[in-house]
Amino acid sequence: MTRLLDQTYAVARRRFLDAASTAGAEVTSFPHPVSGRGGEELAIDVAVLGSADATDVLLFVSGTHGVEGYAGSALQSWWLDECPGHGPESLRVVLLHAFNPVGFSWVRRVNEDNVDVNRNFVDWADVPGNMGYGDIADLLVPAIWDDETQQMTTAALMEVAGEVGLGRFQEIVSGGQYDHPTGIFHGGSGPVWSNRWMHEHLPEIVGGAQRLGVVDLHTGLGPWSHGELISHHAKGDPGYQRGTDWWGEVRSMHDGESVSAALSGDWLGALDGLLPDVEVTSAALEFGTVDVFSVLQSLRADAWLHAYGDPTGDDASAIRAQVRASFADDDPAWLEALIERFSAVAGEALQALSRSTR
């Protein structure tokens, strides 16, 4: 059977909930306080298979970056269709659907506050700085988005990238910034709804787990359909070593080998503090789509639309289509490649947790 990505959040959510019901999962829905682009209810939905007393838990998360949930949701629904029943009784599998449901519905990477949820988990008493971003903030998201301004600002940004180097440029642009609320990769000014939800509910979802595996599903970086496992730990850290023991090749965002720059405020990096008594082995699974330049241009257009344009106006549909194309490829071959890679990663995690119970 050829699988396709769903075209709206509401359809993707319904497919996930139906798959969870068919698989016999226990589902709990946590409604978001705002409605979706079409007026639909938004929620984080959590599907659980396995005993509440399990000492080992495997968690799959989709939609941390809104629009990236189209792929993540499809992979979660595929898993529910194909894989329930795997693993020992001491293992529980949890699927967290649409960590950022607002971005999912609006086909945005960010949430209702223009905040990148994966830059929001910082120490708010000591917020990271990013002076380099301020130097190019107006180039990244200008007040006007006509052809002439796009060409001028893009040329200026490429000049900056040539001066500082592509790696440093990526770090400045995407590592996280906290001073420009209408910009891209904005980490916010305090904990957003998804952050607060995680702090409140993750301990109860994990329950009495002694070991927790986490796979956070992402798209937008790297070669087409390639799934890179990214660790927030530096090489040599115990968490990084566990990741390599589970999956083989894992790339640290801190050593320059990953498609991702080093990030401030990523939620996986907060898990050890959230769950101090649990051994956590986590990775982001990042699937490539289009070239990084196209991804950046789509994010700039989206930020302009919501800062200076009209998200319901004439420009909106074309910009949303541009964003979707950067993070969700509708070619069935792309999704099939993602399923193959995700199946392997999930299977290796299940095997690793199963070994820990023997």
C-alpha positions as a Markdown table, in Angstrom:
| # | Residue | x | y | z |
|---|---|---|---|---|
| 1 | Met | 0.0 | 0.0 | 0.0 |
| 2 | Thr | 1.3 | 3.4 | -1.0 |
| 3 | Arg | 1.3 | 5.8 | 2.0 |
| 4 | Leu | 0.9 | 9.5 | 1.6 |
| 5 | Leu | 1.3 | 12.5 | 3.9 |
| 6 | Asp | -1.9 | 14.0 | 5.2 |
| 7 | Gln | -2.7 | 17.5 | 4.0 |
| 8 | Thr | -4.0 | 19.0 | 7.2 |
| 9 | Tyr | -3.4 | 18.7 | 10.9 |
| 10 | Ala | -7.0 | 17.6 | 11.5 |
| 11 | Val | -6.7 | 14.7 | 9.0 |
| 12 | Ala | -3.3 | 13.7 | 10.4 |
| 13 | Arg | -4.7 | 13.8 | 14.0 |
| 14 | Arg | -7.7 | 11.7 | 13.0 |
| 15 | Arg | -5.5 | 9.1 | 11.3 |
| 16 | Phe | -3.3 | 8.9 | 14.4 |
| 17 | Leu | -6.2 | 8.5 | 16.8 |
| 18 | Asp | -7.8 | 5.9 | 14.6 |
| 19 | Ala | -4.5 | 3.9 | 14.4 |
| 20 | Ala | -4.1 | 4.2 | 18.2 |
| 21 | Ser | -7.6 | 2.9 | 18.8 |
| 22 | Thr | -7.1 | 0.0 | 16.4 |
| 23 | Ala | -3.8 | -0.9 | 18.1 |
| 24 | Gly | -5.5 | -1.0 | 21.5 |
| 25 | Ala | -3.6 | 2.0 | 22.8 |
| 26 | Glu | -4.8 | 4.0 | 25.8 |
| 27 | Val | -5.1 | 7.6 | 24.5 |
| 28 | Thr | -5.2 | 10.8 | 26.5 |
| 29 | Ser | -5.8 | 14.2 | 24.8 |
| 30 | Phe | -4.6 | 17.5 | 26.2 |
| 31 | Pro | -6.5 | 20.3 | 24.4 |
| 32 | His | -4.6 | 23.4 | 23.5 |
| 33 | Pro | -6.2 | 26.8 | 24.6 |
| 34 | Val | -6.3 | 28.1 | 21.0 |
| 35 | Ser | -8.0 | 26.7 | 17.9 |
| 36 | Gly | -6.4 | 25.7 | 14.6 |
| 37 | Arg | -6.3 | 27.5 | 11.3 |
| 38 | Gly | -9.6 | 26.0 | 10.3 |
| 39 | Gly | -11.2 | 26.5 | 13.7 |
| 40 | Glu | -10.5 | 22.8 | 14.7 |
| 41 | Glu | -9.6 | 21.7 | 18.2 |
| 42 | Leu | -5.9 | 21.4 | 18.8 |
| 43 | Ala | -4.3 | 19.0 | 21.3 |
| 44 | Ile | -1.3 | 17.0 | 22.3 |
| 45 | Asp | -2.5 | 13.4 | 22.0 |
| 46 | Val | -0.6 | 10.7 | 23.9 |
| 47 | Ala | -1.1 | 7.0 | 23.0 |
| 48 | Val | 0.3 | 4.4 | 25.3 |
| 49 | Leu | 0.9 | 0.7 | 24.8 |
| 50 | Gly | 2.1 | -1.4 | 27.6 |
| 51 | Ser | 1.9 | -1.6 | 31.4 |
| 52 | Ala | 1.9 | 1.6 | 33.5 |
| 53 | Asp | 4.3 | -0.2 | 35.8 |
| 54 | Ala | 6.9 | -0.8 | 33.1 |
| 55 | Thr | 10.5 | 0.0 | 34.1 |
| 56 | Asp | 11.5 | 0.7 | 30.4 |
| 57 | Val | 9.7 | 3.3 | 28.3 |
| 58 | Leu | 10.2 | 4.2 | 24.6 |
| 59 | Leu | 8.8 | 7.6 | 23.6 |
| 60 | Phe | 8.3 | 8.8 | 20.0 |
| 61 | Val | 7.5 | 12.5 | 19.6 |
| 62 | Ser | 6.2 | 14.3 | 16.5 |
| 63 | Gly | 5.5 | 18.0 | 15.7 |
| 64 | Thr | 8.0 | 19.7 | 18.0 |
| 65 | His | 8.4 | 22.0 | 15.0 |
| 66 | Gly | 4.8 | 22.1 | 13.9 |
| 67 | Val | 4.9 | 21.6 | 10.1 |
| 68 | Glu | 7.5 | 18.8 | 10.6 |
| 69 | Gly | 4.6 | 16.9 | 12.2 |
| 70 | Tyr | 3.2 | 15.9 | 8.8 |
| 71 | Ala | 6.1 | 13.4 | 8.5 |
| 72 | Gly | 6.3 | 12.6 | 12.2 |
| 73 | Ser | 2.6 | 11.9 | 12.4 |
| 74 | Ala | 2.7 | 9.6 | 9.4 |
| 75 | Leu | 5.6 | 7.6 | 11.0 |
| 76 | Gln | 3.7 | 7.3 | 14.3 |
| 77 | Ser | 0.6 | 6.2 | 12.5 |
| 78 | Trp | 2.6 | 3.7 | 10.5 |
| 79 | Trp | 4.1 | 2.3 | 13.7 |
| 80 | Leu | 0.7 | 1.9 | 15.3 |
| 81 | Asp | -0.5 | 0.1 | 12.2 |
| 82 | Glu | 2.4 | -2.3 | 11.9 |
| 83 | Cys | 4.3 | -2.7 | 15.2 |
| 84 | Pro | 2.2 | -3.0 | 18.4 |
| 85 | Gly | 3.0 | -6.0 | 20.5 |
| 86 | His | 6.7 | -5.9 | 20.1 |
| 87 | Gly | 8.9 | -6.1 | 23.2 |
| 88 | Pro | 8.6 | -7.6 | 26.7 |
| 89 | Glu | 5.9 | -6.8 | 29.2 |
| 90 | Ser | 8.3 | -4.6 | 31.2 |
| 91 | Leu | 8.4 | -2.2 | 28.2 |
| 92 | Arg | 5.9 | 0.6 | 27.5 |
| 93 | Val | 5.7 | 2.5 | 24.2 |
| 94 | Val | 4.4 | 6.1 | 24.3 |
| 95 | Leu | 3.6 | 8.1 | 21.2 |
| 96 | Leu | 3.3 | 11.9 | 21.7 |
| 97 | His | 1.5 | 13.4 | 18.8 |
| 98 | Ala | 1.9 | 17.1 | 17.9 |
| 99 | Phe | 4.0 | 18.6 | 20.6 |
| 100 | Asn | 3.4 | 22.0 | 18.9 |
| 101 | Pro | -0.1 | 21.6 | 17.4 |
| 102 | Val | -0.5 | 25.3 | 16.5 |
| 103 | Gly | 2.5 | 25.2 | 14.2 |
| 104 | Phe | 1.2 | 21.9 | 12.8 |
| 105 | Ser | -2.2 | 23.4 | 11.9 |
| 106 | Trp | -0.8 | 26.6 | 10.5 |
| 107 | Val | 2.0 | 24.9 | 8.6 |
| 108 | Arg | 4.6 | 26.8 | 10.6 |
| 109 | Arg | 7.7 | 25.6 | 12.4 |
| 110 | Val | 6.9 | 27.8 | 15.4 |
| 111 | Asn | 4.1 | 28.1 | 17.8 |
| 112 | Glu | 1.3 | 30.6 | 18.5 |
| 113 | Asp | 3.9 | 33.1 | 19.9 |
| 114 | Asn | 6.3 | 32.7 | 17.0 |
| 115 | Val | 8.5 | 30.7 | 19.4 |
| 116 | Asp | 10.6 | 27.8 | 18.4 |
| 117 | Val | 9.6 | 25.2 | 21.0 |
| 118 | Asn | 13.0 | 23.5 | 20.6 |
| 119 | Arg | 14.8 | 26.7 | 21.7 |
| 120 | Asn | 12.4 | 27.4 | 24.7 |
| 121 | Phe | 13.9 | 25.0 | 27.3 |
| 122 | Val | 16.5 | 27.4 | 28.7 |
| 123 | Asp | 17.4 | 28.6 | 32.2 |
| 124 | Trp | 15.3 | 31.8 | 32.2 |
| 125 | Ala | 17.4 | 33.3 | 34.9 |
| 126 | Asp | 20.4 | 33.0 | 32.6 |
| 127 | Val | 19.2 | 33.3 | 29.0 |
| 128 | Pro | 21.8 | 32.6 | 26.3 |
| 129 | Gly | 23.0 | 35.5 | 24.2 |
| 130 | Asn | 23.4 | 35.6 | 20.4 |
| 131 | Met | 24.9 | 38.9 | 19.4 |
| 132 | Gly | 25.5 | 37.8 | 15.9 |
| 133 | Tyr | 21.8 | 37.4 | 15.2 |
| 134 | Gly | 21.1 | 41.0 | 16.0 |
| 135 | Asp | 23.5 | 42.1 | 13.4 |
| 136 | Ile | 21.5 | 40.4 | 10.6 |
| 137 | Ala | 18.0 | 40.4 | 12.1 |
| 138 | Asp | 16.6 | 43.0 | 9.7 |
| 139 | Leu | 18.1 | 41.2 | 6.8 |
| 140 | Leu | 16.6 | 37.9 | 7.8 |
| 141 | Val | 13.1 | 39.3 | 8.3 |
| 142 | Pro | 12.7 | 42.6 | 6.5 |
| 143 | Ala | 9.5 | 44.7 | 6.8 |
| 144 | Ile | 9.0 | 44.4 | 3.0 |
| 145 | Trp | 8.9 | 41.1 | 1.1 |
| 146 | Asp | 8.9 | 42.0 | -2.5 |
| 147 | Asp | 11.3 | 40.6 | -5.1 |
| 148 | Glu | 13.7 | 43.5 | -4.9 |
| 149 | Thr | 14.0 | 43.3 | -1.1 |
| 150 | Gln | 14.4 | 39.5 | -1.2 |
| 151 | Gln | 17.2 | 39.7 | -3.7 |
| 152 | Met | 19.0 | 42.5 | -1.8 |
| 153 | Thr | 18.7 | 40.9 | 1.6 |
| 154 | Thr | 19.6 | 37.5 | 0.4 |
| 155 | Ala | 22.8 | 38.8 | -1.3 |
| 156 | Ala | 23.7 | 40.6 | 1.9 |
| 157 | Leu | 23.2 | 37.4 | 4.0 |
| 158 | Met | 25.3 | 35.4 | 1.6 |
| 159 | Glu | 28.0 | 38.0 | 2.0 |
| 160 | Val | 27.9 | 37.6 | 5.8 |
| 161 | Ala | 28.0 | 33.8 | 5.4 |
| 162 | Gly | 31.1 | 34.1 | 3.2 |
| 163 | Glu | 32.8 | 36.3 | 5.8 |
| 164 | Val | 32.1 | 34.2 | 8.9 |
| 165 | Gly | 31.9 | 30.7 | 7.3 |
| 166 | Leu | 28.9 | 28.6 | 6.7 |
| 167 | Gly | 29.1 | 26.7 | 10.0 |
| 168 | Arg | 29.2 | 29.9 | 12.1 |
| 169 | Phe | 26.5 | 31.4 | 10.0 |
| 170 | Gln | 24.2 | 28.4 | 10.6 |
| 171 | Glu | 24.9 | 28.7 | 14.3 |
| 172 | Ile | 24.1 | 32.4 | 14.4 |
| 173 | Val | 20.9 | 32.0 | 12.5 |
| 174 | Ser | 19.5 | 28.7 | 13.9 |
| 175 | Gly | 21.2 | 28.2 | 17.3 |
| 176 | Gly | 18.5 | 30.2 | 19.1 |
| 177 | Gln | 17.9 | 33.9 | 19.8 |
| 178 | Tyr | 15.9 | 35.6 | 22.5 |
| 179 | Asp | 15.9 | 39.3 | 21.6 |
| 180 | His | 13.9 | 39.5 | 18.3 |
| 181 | Pro | 10.4 | 38.1 | 18.9 |
| 182 | Thr | 9.4 | 38.5 | 15.2 |
| 183 | Gly | 12.5 | 36.8 | 14.0 |
| 184 | Ile | 13.3 | 33.2 | 13.1 |
| 185 | Phe | 14.5 | 30.6 | 15.6 |
| 186 | His | 13.2 | 32.8 | 18.4 |
| 187 | Gly | 13.3 | 31.0 | 21.8 |
| 188 | Gly | 10.8 | 33.2 | 23.5 |
| 189 | Ser | 10.7 | 35.3 | 26.7 |
| 190 | Gly | 9.5 | 32.6 | 29.1 |
| 191 | Pro | 8.2 | 29.0 | 29.0 |
| 192 | Val | 5.5 | 28.6 | 26.3 |
| 193 | Trp | 2.5 | 26.3 | 26.5 |
| 194 | Ser | 4.2 | 23.2 | 25.2 |
| 195 | Asn | 7.1 | 23.7 | 27.6 |
| 196 | Arg | 4.8 | 24.0 | 30.6 |
| 197 | Trp | 2.8 | 21.0 | 29.4 |
| 198 | Met | 6.0 | 18.9 | 29.2 |
| 199 | His | 7.1 | 19.9 | 32.7 |
| 200 | Glu | 3.6 | 19.1 | 34.1 |
| 201 | His | 2.9 | 15.9 | 32.3 |
| 202 | Leu | 6.1 | 14.1 | 31.3 |
| 203 | Pro | 6.8 | 12.6 | 34.8 |
| 204 | Glu | 3.3 | 11.0 | 34.9 |
| 205 | Ile | 3.7 | 9.7 | 31.3 |
| 206 | Val | 7.0 | 8.1 | 32.2 |
| 207 | Gly | 5.7 | 6.8 | 35.5 |
| 208 | Gly | 8.0 | 4.5 | 37.3 |
| 209 | Ala | 10.4 | 4.1 | 34.4 |
| 210 | Gln | 14.1 | 3.5 | 35.2 |
| 211 | Arg | 15.2 | 3.7 | 31.6 |
| 212 | Leu | 13.7 | 6.0 | 28.9 |
| 213 | Gly | 14.4 | 6.1 | 25.2 |
| 214 | Val | 13.3 | 9.1 | 23.2 |
| 215 | Val | 13.2 | 9.6 | 19.4 |
| 216 | Asp | 12.1 | 13.1 | 18.5 |
| 217 | Leu | 11.1 | 13.2 | 14.8 |
| 218 | His | 12.3 | 16.2 | 12.7 |
| 219 | Thr | 12.6 | 17.2 | 9.0 |
| 220 | Gly | 14.4 | 19.9 | 7.0 |
| 221 | Leu | 18.1 | 19.3 | 7.3 |
| 222 | Gly | 20.4 | 17.0 | 5.4 |
| 223 | Pro | 20.3 | 15.0 | 2.1 |
| 224 | Trp | 16.9 | 14.1 | 0.7 |
| 225 | Ser | 15.2 | 11.4 | 2.9 |
| 226 | His | 18.4 | 10.6 | 4.9 |
| 227 | Gly | 17.7 | 10.2 | 8.6 |
| 228 | Glu | 20.5 | 11.4 | 10.8 |
| 229 | Leu | 20.4 | 10.6 | 14.5 |
| 230 | Ile | 21.5 | 13.8 | 16.4 |
| 231 | Ser | 22.5 | 13.8 | 20.1 |
| 232 | His | 22.4 | 16.9 | 22.3 |
| 233 | His | 25.3 | 15.4 | 24.3 |
| 234 | Ala | 29.0 | 16.0 | 23.5 |
| 235 | Lys | 31.1 | 13.0 | 22.5 |
| 236 | Gly | 32.3 | 11.2 | 25.6 |
| 237 | Asp | 29.2 | 12.0 | 27.6 |
| 238 | Pro | 27.4 | 8.9 | 29.0 |
| 239 | Gly | 24.2 | 9.9 | 27.1 |
| 240 | Tyr | 26.1 | 10.1 | 23.8 |
| 241 | Gln | 27.8 | 6.7 | 24.5 |
| 242 | Arg | 24.4 | 5.0 | 25.2 |
| 243 | Gly | 23.1 | 6.4 | 22.0 |
| 244 | Thr | 26.0 | 4.9 | 20.0 |
| 245 | Asp | 25.5 | 1.6 | 21.8 |
| 246 | Trp | 21.8 | 1.6 | 20.8 |
| 247 | Trp | 22.0 | 2.9 | 17.2 |
| 248 | Gly | 25.6 | 2.9 | 16.1 |
| 249 | Glu | 26.3 | 6.2 | 14.3 |
| 250 | Val | 25.0 | 9.1 | 16.3 |
| 251 | Arg | 26.2 | 12.6 | 15.6 |
| 252 | Ser | 26.7 | 15.2 | 18.3 |
| 253 | Met | 25.4 | 18.7 | 17.5 |
| 254 | His | 28.4 | 20.1 | 19.4 |
| 255 | Asp | 31.3 | 18.6 | 17.4 |
| 256 | Gly | 30.7 | 20.0 | 14.0 |
| 257 | Glu | 29.7 | 16.7 | 12.4 |
| 258 | Ser | 25.9 | 17.0 | 12.5 |
| 259 | Val | 23.6 | 18.7 | 10.0 |
| 260 | Ser | 22.4 | 20.7 | 13.1 |
| 261 | Ala | 24.2 | 23.5 | 14.7 |
| 262 | Ala | 24.6 | 23.5 | 18.5 |
| 263 | Leu | 21.2 | 24.7 | 19.9 |
| 264 | Ser | 20.2 | 26.6 | 22.9 |
| 265 | Gly | 17.1 | 25.5 | 24.8 |
| 266 | Asp | 16.4 | 22.1 | 23.0 |
| 267 | Trp | 13.9 | 20.0 | 25.0 |
| 268 | Leu | 15.9 | 16.8 | 24.8 |
| 269 | Gly | 18.7 | 18.6 | 26.6 |
| 270 | Ala | 16.2 | 19.4 | 29.5 |
| 271 | Leu | 15.2 | 15.8 | 30.1 |
| 272 | Asp | 18.0 | 14.9 | 32.6 |
| 273 | Gly | 16.8 | 17.8 | 34.8 |
| 274 | Leu | 13.1 | 16.9 | 34.3 |
| 275 | Leu | 13.7 | 13.3 | 35.1 |
| 276 | Pro | 16.7 | 13.2 | 37.4 |
| 277 | Asp | 16.1 | 9.6 | 38.5 |
| 278 | Val | 15.7 | 8.1 | 35.0 |
| 279 | Glu | 18.4 | 7.0 | 32.7 |
| 280 | Val | 17.6 | 8.8 | 29.4 |
| 281 | Thr | 18.9 | 7.8 | 26.0 |
| 282 | Ser | 17.6 | 10.3 | 23.4 |
| 283 | Ala | 18.2 | 11.5 | 19.9 |
| 284 | Ala | 16.5 | 13.7 | 17.3 |
| 285 | Leu | 15.9 | 11.8 | 14.0 |
| 286 | Glu | 16.3 | 14.4 | 11.3 |
| 287 | Phe | 15.2 | 13.7 | 7.7 |
| 288 | Gly | 16.4 | 15.7 | 4.8 |
| 289 | Thr | 14.1 | 17.5 | 2.4 |
| 290 | Val | 15.4 | 20.3 | 0.2 |
| 291 | Asp | 18.6 | 22.3 | 0.2 |
| 292 | Val | 19.3 | 24.5 | 3.3 |
| 293 | Phe | 19.0 | 27.7 | 1.3 |
| 294 | Ser | 15.4 | 26.9 | 0.3 |
| 295 | Val | 14.6 | 26.0 | 3.9 |
| 296 | Leu | 15.9 | 29.3 | 5.1 |
| 297 | Gln | 14.0 | 31.3 | 2.5 |
| 298 | Ser | 10.8 | 29.6 | 3.5 |
| 299 | Leu | 11.3 | 30.4 | 7.1 |
| 300 | Arg | 12.1 | 34.1 | 6.3 |
| 301 | Ala | 8.9 | 34.3 | 4.2 |
| 302 | Asp | 6.8 | 32.8 | 7.0 |
| 303 | Ala | 8.2 | 35.1 | 9.6 |
| 304 | Trp | 7.6 | 38.1 | 7.4 |
| 305 | Leu | 4.0 | 37.0 | 6.8 |
| 306 | His | 3.2 | 36.7 | 10.5 |
| 307 | Ala | 5.1 | 39.8 | 11.5 |
| 308 | Tyr | 4.2 | 42.3 | 8.7 |
| 309 | Gly | 1.8 | 40.6 | 6.4 |
| 310 | Asp | -1.6 | 39.0 | 6.7 |
| 311 | Pro | -1.7 | 35.2 | 7.5 |
| 312 | Thr | -5.2 | 35.0 | 6.1 |
| 313 | Gly | -4.5 | 37.2 | 3.0 |
| 314 | Asp | -3.5 | 36.7 | -0.6 |
| 315 | Asp | 0.2 | 35.9 | 0.1 |
| 316 | Ala | -0.5 | 33.3 | 2.8 |
| 317 | Ser | -1.3 | 30.2 | 0.8 |
| 318 | Ala | 1.8 | 30.5 | -1.4 |
| 319 | Ile | 4.0 | 31.0 | 1.6 |
| 320 | Arg | 2.5 | 28.1 | 3.5 |
| 321 | Ala | 3.0 | 25.9 | 0.4 |
| 322 | Gln | 6.7 | 27.0 | 0.4 |
| 323 | Val | 7.1 | 26.1 | 4.0 |
| 324 | Arg | 5.4 | 22.7 | 3.6 |
| 325 | Ala | 7.6 | 21.9 | 0.6 |
| 326 | Ser | 10.7 | 22.6 | 2.8 |
| 327 | Phe | 9.6 | 20.2 | 5.6 |
| 328 | Ala | 7.2 | 17.7 | 4.1 |
| 329 | Asp | 7.9 | 16.2 | 0.7 |
| 330 | Asp | 4.7 | 14.7 | -0.8 |
| 331 | Asp | 6.6 | 12.3 | -3.0 |
| 332 | Pro | 5.5 | 8.8 | -1.8 |
| 333 | Ala | 9.1 | 7.6 | -2.3 |
| 334 | Trp | 10.3 | 10.1 | 0.4 |
| 335 | Leu | 7.9 | 8.8 | 3.0 |
| 336 | Glu | 8.7 | 5.2 | 2.1 |
| 337 | Ala | 12.4 | 6.0 | 2.7 |
| 338 | Leu | 11.5 | 7.6 | 6.0 |
| 339 | Ile | 9.5 | 4.6 | 7.1 |
| 340 | Glu | 12.4 | 2.2 | 6.4 |
| 341 | Arg | 14.8 | 4.3 | 8.4 |
| 342 | Phe | 12.4 | 4.9 | 11.3 |
| 343 | Ser | 11.6 | 1.2 | 11.4 |
| 344 | Ala | 15.3 | 0.4 | 11.9 |
| 345 | Val | 15.8 | 3.1 | 14.5 |
| 346 | Ala | 12.7 | 2.1 | 16.5 |
| 347 | Gly | 13.6 | -1.5 | 16.3 |
| 348 | Glu | 17.1 | -0.9 | 17.6 |
| 349 | Ala | 15.7 | 1.1 | 20.5 |
| 350 | Leu | 13.3 | -1.6 | 21.4 |
| 351 | Gln | 16.1 | -4.2 | 21.3 |
| 352 | Ala | 18.3 | -2.1 | 23.5 |
| 353 | Leu | 15.6 | -1.6 | 26.1 |
| 354 | Ser | 14.6 | -5.3 | 25.9 |
| 355 | Arg | 18.3 | -6.3 | 26.6 |
| 356 | Ser | 18.2 | -4.0 | 29.7 |
| 357 | Thr | 15.3 | -6.1 | 31.2 |
| 358 | Arg | 17.1 | -9.4 | 31.0 |
